[in-house]
Amino acid sequence: MVRRSIALLIVAPALLCSSWVHSPVPRRPDGDHPDLTITREALPAPAVMASFLGPFRMEGAWQFKSSNRRVFGYSSITVRGDGRPLAFNDGGAVLSFAFPGQPWRRPVAKWIRFRGEQKDKAGHDVESVAHDPKTGRYWVALEGSNHIVRLSPDLAETGRVAPAAMAGWGLNTGAEAMARLSDGRFVAIREIPSSLFETRLHEAVLFSGDPIEHPRAQRFRFDAPDNFSVVDMAVLPDGRALILMRRLLWPMPMRFAGKIVIADTAQIRPGATWHSAPLASLASVLPVDNFEAIAAVPQPDGRIVVWLMSDDNDMRVLQRTLLWKLSVDPTKLPRPE
């Protein structure tokens, strides 16, 4: 326990610095159609991938490159009803593009239209997003200010709240994971563990409905792999959630590891601990970077396609924007209790 606490003291400040200092205030270059090149990444042998990815099958990995300074730092991703993804970055920009294998569509970069002036990072630092496909609305969590902002389908702010239950989540350690459940409730999980001496448990909250209209949240704790940060989550049709974890292994140049765990949202109880089970390790033998975004898309054959996207912290020489496509049979996934 002492060694783990020391490691967290060394690693956490470097990671906080990388994500807060290197991600810039918004830039607003001309044009809504950035150049975007997507190139396929080389992969190790299937047997090697299977040893790390567990029930998931790697379908492909790609790198995004662009000279447009608007394309950087993706921390959350969602998929609309038409199958087209939206990737949200920590500068308040949103990228719409076509997944590899989809019919080509010209990428579009837009800015979230927050109310008022949002000149500092805390005003536009989107780290997680939830989506209601019926209404088309989005909810984004701003890590620096610990606000939740509701957006219209065309990405204009329609309301915001600073939930009291999230007030102590810190300047750069807030709600990195947020999801809307099928019954209209919302779950948000804090990025880092509760303390340096308890490196598994993360603070989490449950809203009874739209957080803007139901800001009073019930607190619980999320039990995750030791010394890993929570960075995003995606809810499956049956209510289980895939939760993406991230760990900084080395600060300069930055090297990362990750995990995907599963937890059952039906098991969330106020004041209790929500348990998870590990599924996959995102190890250095795979094309890995600072993965912070996850989306799950049901397929006609019953499988689930899982998309992962990395945050390059706007440091294109040292980090990459990567996209992974995984698939999994949900009947092969455990149901933690």
N, C-alpha and C positions, 0 to 999 in steps of 0.2 A: 504493500500500500504506500509506503514512504517513497519507493522508487517511482511509482506511477504518479504520485503527486508532484515530485520534482520534475518528471518529464513533462507534465502538464504545464508547470510554471515556465518551462523553457519554450515549449512549442506554442502555447496559446498566444503569448504576446506577439510572436512573429507572424502568426496567421492573422491576428486582428489587424496588425500593421499593414500586412499585404492587402487585405480586403478593404481597409478604410483609406489608406494613404494613396494607393495606386489607382483606385477607381475615381475618375475625375468628376467634376461638376459637369452638367450636361453641355454638349456642344450641339450646335444647330446648323449643320451644313446644308447647303441648298440641295433640293432634290429628294424625292421620296423613294427612288428606286436605286438602292446601292448596288454596286458591282459585287458579285458574290461568286466565288469559285469553290466548289465542293469536290474534294479529291478523296478517293478511297484509301484507307490505311491498310498496310500489310498486317496480317494476323498470324499468330502462332498456330501450330498444329491443333486440329480439333480435340485431340485427347488432352492436350495441355489446357486449352480453354475450359473443357468440361471439368477438369480437376479444380478449377477456381469458381466457375459459374454455377455449379450445382444443378438445379432444375432448369436453369435458363439455357437457351441455345443462342449462340451468337449468330446473327443474321448479316451483320456488316458493321463497319466503323468508317467514319469519314472525318476529314478536317475541313473547317470553313476558313476561307481567307478572303479579305476584302481590304481595299485601300481606303474605304469610307470610314471615317472615325466614329460613325454612329454604330458600327457593328462591333460590339465588344461586350464582355462581362455578363453573360447570360446566367441568371440565377434561378429561373423557374420557367416552365414550359407547360402549355395547355393545348389541347386539340379541340377545335370547334366541331360542330355537327357535320360540316362538309369535309372533315378529315384534314383540313389545313391547320398546321400548327402556328401558334403564336409564342415567341420566345421573349421573355421580359428581362431587361437588364437593370443593373443597379444605377444607371444614369437616367432612368425614367423613359427609356426608349423601348419600342416593341418591334420585333422583326417578324413579318409574315413571309413564309417561304413554302416551297414544296419539299416534302420528304423525298429522299432518294427512292426511285421506283414509282413515284406519283407522276402524273402528267406535268410537264414543266409549266410553271407559272412565274412570272416576273416577281422577284422579291420586293417587298414593300417595307420601308422603315417609317414608323410614325412615333410621335411623342405623345405620352399620356398628358391629357389636358387637366393638370391639377389646378385647383382654384388658387388664386393669388400668386405671389412670387415665390418660387421655390429655388432659391439661389444656392443654398448650401446642400451638402450631400444628404443630410437628414431629411430633407424635404422631398427627395425623389429616389431614395435607396430601396427599391423594390427587391425583396428577397424571396417572396412566396406569393402565389396567386391561386385563387379558387374561382371556379366558373360554374354558372348555372346554364346549361344548354337550352332550357326552356325559355328563359327570358333573355339570354345572351349577355347577361350582366357578369362583371368580374369584380372580385375583391382582391386587393393587394395589401400586403403587410409591409410597412415602411420600418426598416430595422432601426435606423438612427433615432426616430422619434417614438417608436412603438405605437404608431397609429395603424388602424385598418381603414382603407379608403375604398369606397364602392365606386365602380365605373360603369358607365352606360356601354352598350354594345360598340359604340364608336369611340370608346376610351376617354370619355369626359367624366370628371369627378361629379358624383351626385350625392355624396355624403361621406363623412368620416367620423371616427371615434377614437379616443385614446382609452382603451379599457383599463379600469383600475387594477384588474388582476394581472396585467402585463406591465404595470408602471415601473417595476423594479428590474426589468429584464436587461437593462444596460444599454449603452450607446451603440455597441457593435456586436451584441450578443443576443439579439431579439428573436422574433418569430421567423425563423428560416423555413419552417414548414407549416403550411396551412391547407386545409381541404374542406370542401363542403360535402356533407353526407347526403345520401339520397332522401332522407327525411327532412332536410333543410337545416339541420344542425351544422355547426362549424367546429373544427378542431384546430388548434394552433399549438406548436411545440417550440420551446426555446432551443436555440442552437447549442449552447454549451451545457455541461452538467451543472447541477445545483451548487456545488462547491468543489474546491480543490481536494477535499478529503472524501468526497463521494462522487466517483468518476463514472458512474453508470446512470444515475437518475437525473432526468431533465424535467424542469417545470413545464406544465402543459395546462391548457384551459379548454373548456367545452362551452360553447354558446348554444342556447336553445333555439336560435334562429339567426337571421341576418344580424351580424354584430352591430350594425348601425342602428337597428331598431331594438335589439336585445343586448345591450352592452354589458350587462351583468353576467359574468362567466363563473363557472364552477371549476375549481382547481383540482388537478390530479398530477401524478408523476408518470413519466415514461421511462421504462427500464430498457437500456440499449447496451450495445457492446462497450466494453471498458475503454475510456479515453478516446471515444469517437464523438464528433459533432453531428447533430441532426441538420440536414441541409434541404430536404424536400420530401414530399410524400404524395402518393397517388392512390386513390381508393378504387378497389376492384368492384365489379357489379354485385358481388355477394357481401360486400361490407368489410372485407379484409383490406388492409392498407399495406402497400409496399413503401417502405421508408428508406430513403437514401442517406447514408452516413459518409462522413469524410474525415480524414486525419492527415495533418501535415507531418511528413516524415523527416524532412530536412528543409531548413529555411532558405538557403542560398546556394545554388539555384533551387527553387522550390520543387519538392517531390512529394507526391500525394499517394495515399491509399484510400480505398473506399469499401463500403459494405452495403448490401441490400438486405434488409430484415423485413419480417412480416409481423403484423399485429392485427387482431380482430377488433374493429371498432365497437362491436356489440359487447365487448368486455370492459369498456371504459366505465369506471365508477368514480364519482366525485370523492376526493380525499384518499383514493386508493392508488395502487400502482398498476399501470398498464404494461403488460409484459409482451416482449417480442421474441422472435426466433430468427436466427441467422439463416440466410439463404445463399448468398454469394459474396465472394471477396474480389474486389477490384485491385488486383496486384500488379506490380511493376512489369511483369512479363507480358502484360496486355497493354494496348495503347491507352494509357491512363493519364489524366490530368486532373484539374480541380473540378471534378464532377459535382454540380450543385442542383441540377434540374432532372426531374423524372416525370414521365407521363405514361399512362397505361391505356391502351386502346383495344377493346374487345374485337375479335375477328369473327367472320361468319362460320368458321370451322370450330369455334369454341376456344381457340387459343387466345392468349393475350399478347399483343405486341407492346413491349416496354421500350420507350425512348429515353436515353440519357444524354444530357448536354453539359458541357463544362464551361466554367467561368475563367476567362484568361486574364482577369484583373487589368485589362487594357495594357498588358505587358507582352506584346506579340513576339518579342525576341525570346523571352524566357518561358512563355506559356502558350497553349494552343486552345482554340475553340474546337472541341471534338463533339461528334454526334455518334452515339451507339444505337443500334437496333438489336434488341433481344426479343425472344419469344418464349412463352412458357405455357404449359398446360395447367390451368388453375386447379384441376383435380389432383395434381401432384404436389400441391403446396400444403403445408401444415396449417392447422388452426390453433394458434397458441391460446392458452387459458390463463 
